[in-house]
């Protein structure tokens, strides 16, 4: 319980302290059936997160949950759940919402943003708005990942966005990078240690907005979380009523422009039934690449999405 409260305090301070140069907040809410009896010890731990409510009317219940998500994500995530996902059999919904807004340490000039070609594949292309900037950045060509790695920091220097760009002619470049990172997660850590100096880099990066909906059950199952979605789930510390989860959904939105990045995400897990002088470098991201946020303070991905690496493709 103490660890949970300390983590909550840490998140709150990170969200309120503007000296970091960005805003990052994360909130959790347990929407629980008002007919369900919660054990006192759980009420003490989650006193701010617990919200008893009726699930008899799916439309009204979904509205309450979605409104909370919208507020917590500054209206970036709407309609996380649909009315047909909750009904009178629902015992509880665990909801998480996160919001990140960062301003680039070195902003891109809107005057330099021009339409340019983006290749979804060597034979498929489209016009996108390409942001451009010349500046001093950390960059390295990784032989292990066979990719250019570029760090673009936000104000405050604690959080950066990293771009991993495979060779243009590489058919499975993005997939190969992901496979290498999965095989040896320390590869990225070595980059942060090796690229400890700035160098002149000419950057070309698309201006984009991405919205993603995910069913988390396959991912959680691969991670070994299986009993939670069966009648074998043990949530007896929460309530004497046998509970199992029926679904887990996640929605994320990320907007990247000249000013910086706005990202938001929300997750809901449902319980439906009882007992169940350097050379000038060019970094031109005109073909599929990977990107993610990294928090240097905690040495972890400060993503608002459970998918730490995402593929960007324009069609």
C-alpha positions in Angstrom: 0.0 0.0 0.0 2.8 2.4 0.9 4.6 1.7 -2.5 1.3 2.5 -4.3 0.8 5.8 -2.4 4.4 6.8 -3.1 4.0 6.1 -6.8 0.8 8.1 -6.9 2.5 11.0 -5.2 5.4 10.8 -7.7 3.0 10.9 -10.7 1.1 13.8 -9.2 4.2 15.9 -8.7 5.4 15.1 -12.2 2.1 16.3 -13.5 1.9 19.5 -11.6 5.5 20.7 -11.6 5.9 22.8 -14.7 9.7 23.2 -14.2 10.1 19.9 -16.0 9.2 21.7 -19.2 6.3 19.3 -20.1 3.1 18.0 -18.6 2.6 14.3 -17.9 -0.3 13.0 -15.9 -1.7 9.6 -15.3 -4.9 8.7 -13.5 -6.7 5.5 -12.5 -10.3 4.9 -11.7 -12.2 1.8 -10.5 -15.8 2.0 -11.6 -17.4 -0.6 -9.4 -21.0 -2.0 -9.4 -22.8 -0.3 -6.5 -24.3 -3.6 -5.6 -20.9 -5.1 -5.0 -19.4 -5.1 -1.4 -15.8 -3.9 -1.4 -13.5 -5.0 1.5 -12.5 -2.2 3.9 -8.8 -2.6 3.2 -9.3 -2.0 -0.5 -11.5 1.1 0.2 -8.6 2.5 2.3 -6.0 1.9 -0.5 -8.1 3.1 -3.4 -10.3 5.7 -1.6 -9.8 8.3 -4.4 -10.0 5.8 -7.3 -13.1 3.8 -6.3 -16.4 5.1 -7.8 -19.5 3.0 -7.2 -22.0 3.2 -10.0 -24.9 1.3 -11.7 -24.2 -0.6 -14.8 -27.9 -1.4 -15.5 -28.0 1.3 -18.2 -25.1 0.6 -20.6 -25.5 3.9 -22.4 -25.4 6.0 -19.1 -22.5 3.9 -17.7 -20.4 4.2 -20.8 -21.1 8.0 -20.8 -19.8 8.3 -17.2 -16.6 6.4 -17.9 -15.9 8.1 -21.3 -16.5 11.6 -19.7 -13.9 10.8 -17.0 -11.4 9.7 -19.7 -12.0 12.8 -21.8 -11.4 15.1 -18.8 -8.2 13.3 -17.8 -6.8 13.3 -21.4 -7.7 16.9 -22.1 -10.3 15.7 -24.6 -7.8 13.8 -26.7 -9.4 10.4 -26.1 -13.1 10.1 -26.8 -15.4 7.0 -26.7 -13.0 4.6 -25.0 -15.8 2.1 -24.5 -19.1 1.6 -26.2 -22.5 1.1 -24.5 -22.7 -2.5 -25.6 -19.5 -3.3 -23.6 -21.2 -2.8 -20.2 -24.5 -4.1 -18.9 -26.2 -5.3 -15.7 -23.7 -8.2 -15.5 -20.7 -5.9 -15.3 -19.1 -5.8 -11.8 -16.3 -3.3 -12.4 -14.3 -1.4 -15.0 -10.7 -0.6 -14.3 -9.9 2.6 -16.3 -6.5 4.3 -16.8 -5.9 7.6 -18.6 -2.6 9.3 -19.4 -1.8 12.6 -21.0 1.5 14.0 -22.2 2.2 17.4 -23.7 5.8 18.3 -24.5 7.4 21.3 -26.3 10.5 20.6 -28.4 13.7 22.0 -26.9 14.4 23.3 -30.4 11.1 24.0 -32.2 10.6 23.3 -35.9 9.7 26.5 -37.9 6.3 26.2 -39.5 7.6 28.2 -42.5 9.9 25.3 -43.3 7.1 22.7 -43.3 6.4 21.7 -46.9 4.6 18.9 -48.8 7.0 16.1 -49.5 7.0 12.5 -50.6 6.6 9.7 -48.0 7.2 6.1 -49.2 4.9 3.5 -47.5 6.9 1.1 -49.7 9.4 1.5 -52.5 6.5 1.5 -55.0 3.9 3.3 -52.9 4.1 7.0 -52.1 2.0 9.9 -50.9 2.4 13.6 -50.1 2.8 14.5 -46.4 3.7 17.7 -44.5 7.4 17.3 -43.8 8.9 19.4 -40.9 12.5 20.4 -41.3 15.2 21.7 -39.0 19.0 22.0 -38.9 20.5 21.8 -35.4 22.6 19.9 -32.9 21.3 16.5 -31.9 22.4 13.2 -30.6 22.5 10.7 -33.5 24.2 7.4 -34.2 24.2 4.8 -37.0 23.6 1.5 -35.2 25.1 -1.5 -36.9 23.4 -3.9 -34.5 19.9 -2.5 -35.4 20.9 -1.5 -38.9 19.2 1.9 -38.3 19.8 5.6 -37.8 18.8 6.5 -34.2 18.0 10.2 -33.5 17.1 11.8 -30.2 14.9 14.9 -30.3 14.5 16.3 -26.7 11.7 18.2 -25.2 12.1 21.3 -23.0 13.6 20.4 -19.6 15.7 17.6 -21.2 14.2 14.8 -19.1 12.0 13.3 -21.9 13.0 12.8 -25.5 11.4 11.3 -28.6 13.6 8.7 -30.3 13.3 7.9 -34.0 14.7 4.7 -35.4 15.0 4.8 -39.2 15.9 1.6 -41.2 17.5 1.8 -44.7 15.1 2.9 -47.4 15.6 -0.3 -49.5 15.1 -2.6 -46.5 11.9 -4.6 -47.1 11.4 -5.6 -43.5 13.4 -2.9 -41.8 10.9 -1.9 -39.2 10.1 -5.5 -38.3 13.9 -6.3 -38.1 14.5 -3.5 -35.7 11.7 -4.6 -33.5 12.9 -8.2 -33.5 16.4 -7.0 -32.5 15.1 -4.9 -29.7 13.0 -7.7 -28.4 15.9 -10.1 -28.6 18.3 -7.8 -26.8 16.6 -4.8 -25.0 20.0 -3.5 -23.9 20.7 -2.4 -27.4 18.9 0.8 -26.9 20.7 1.5 -23.6 24.0 1.1 -25.3 23.0 3.8 -27.8 22.2 6.3 -25.0 25.6 5.6 -23.5 27.5 5.9 -26.9 25.7 8.9 -28.3 26.7 11.2 -25.5 27.7 14.2 -27.7 25.8 16.5 -30.0 26.4 16.7 -33.8 25.0 18.8 -36.6 22.0 17.0 -38.1 19.5 18.1 -40.8 16.1 16.6 -39.8 13.1 15.9 -42.0 10.2 14.4 -40.1 6.5 14.1 -41.0 3.9 16.1 -39.2 1.3 13.5 -38.1 -1.5 12.4 -35.8 -2.0 8.8 -35.0 -5.0 7.2 -33.2 -4.8 3.5 -32.2 -7.3 1.1 -30.7 -6.0 -2.1 -29.2 -7.5 -5.3 -27.7 -5.0 -5.9 -24.9 -6.0 -9.5 -24.1 -3.7 -11.1 -26.7 -0.8 -9.0 -25.5 -1.5 -9.6 -21.8 -1.8 -13.4 -22.5 1.6 -13.4 -24.3 3.0 -11.7 -21.2 1.7 -14.5 -19.0 -1.4 -12.8 -17.7 -4.0 -15.5 -18.3 -6.0 -16.4 -15.2 -7.3 -12.8 -15.0 -9.7 -13.5 -17.9 -11.0 -16.9 -16.7 -13.0 -18.2 -13.7 -9.6 -19.0 -12.1 -9.0 -15.2 -11.4 -8.4 -14.6 -7.8 -9.6 -11.1 -6.8 -10.7 -12.1 -3.3 -8.8 -9.2 -1.8 -11.1 -6.8 -3.5 -14.4 -8.5 -2.8 -15.9 -11.8 -1.5 -17.9 -11.9 -4.8 -16.0 -14.0 -7.3 -14.9 -11.8 -10.2 -13.2 -12.4 -13.5 -12.4 -10.0 -16.3 -14.1 -10.2 -19.7 -12.3 -7.7 -21.8 -9.3 -5.2 -21.9 -9.2 -2.4 -24.4 -6.8 0.4 -25.0 -6.9 3.6 -27.1 -4.0 6.0 -27.8 -3.6 9.2 -29.7 -0.4 11.0 -30.5 0.0 14.3 -32.4 3.4 15.5 -33.5 3.9 19.0 -35.0 6.4 21.9 -35.1 5.7 22.9 -31.4 6.1 19.5 -29.9 4.0 16.4 -29.1 0.6 15.8 -27.5 -0.1 12.3 -26.6 -2.9 10.6 -24.7 -4.0 7.1 -23.9 -6.7 5.3 -22.0 -7.2 1.7 -21.0 -10.2 -0.1 -19.7 -10.4 -3.6 -18.3 -13.9 -5.0 -17.8 -15.4 -7.6 -15.5 -18.7 -8.9 -16.9 -19.8 -11.8 -14.8 -19.4 -13.4 -11.4 -17.2 -16.5 -11.5 -15.8 -15.9 -14.9 33.7 19.1 -35.8 31.6 16.5 -37.1 30.3 15.5 -40.5 26.9 17.0 -41.2 24.3 14.3 -41.1 20.9 14.1 -42.8 18.0 12.3 -41.1 15.2 12.0 -43.6 12.2 10.1 -42.3 10.5 9.6 -45.6 9.7 5.9 -45.2 8.4 3.8 -42.3 10.2 4.3 -39.0 9.8 3.6 -35.3 9.3 6.2 -32.6 8.9 6.3 -28.8 9.2 8.6 -25.8 11.9 7.9 -23.2 12.0 9.2 -19.7 15.6 9.7 -18.6 14.7 10.2 -14.9 13.2 6.8 -14.6 15.2 5.2 -17.4 12.0 3.9 -18.9 9.7 4.4 -21.8 7.4 7.3 -20.8 4.8 6.2 -23.4 1.1 6.7 -22.9 0.6 3.4 -24.8 1.5 -0.1 -23.8 3.0 -0.6 -27.3 6.4 1.0 -26.7 7.3 1.0 -30.4 4.8 2.0 -33.1 5.0 1.8 -36.9 4.1 4.9 -38.8 2.9 4.4 -42.3 1.0 6.8 -44.6 -1.4 5.4 -47.1 
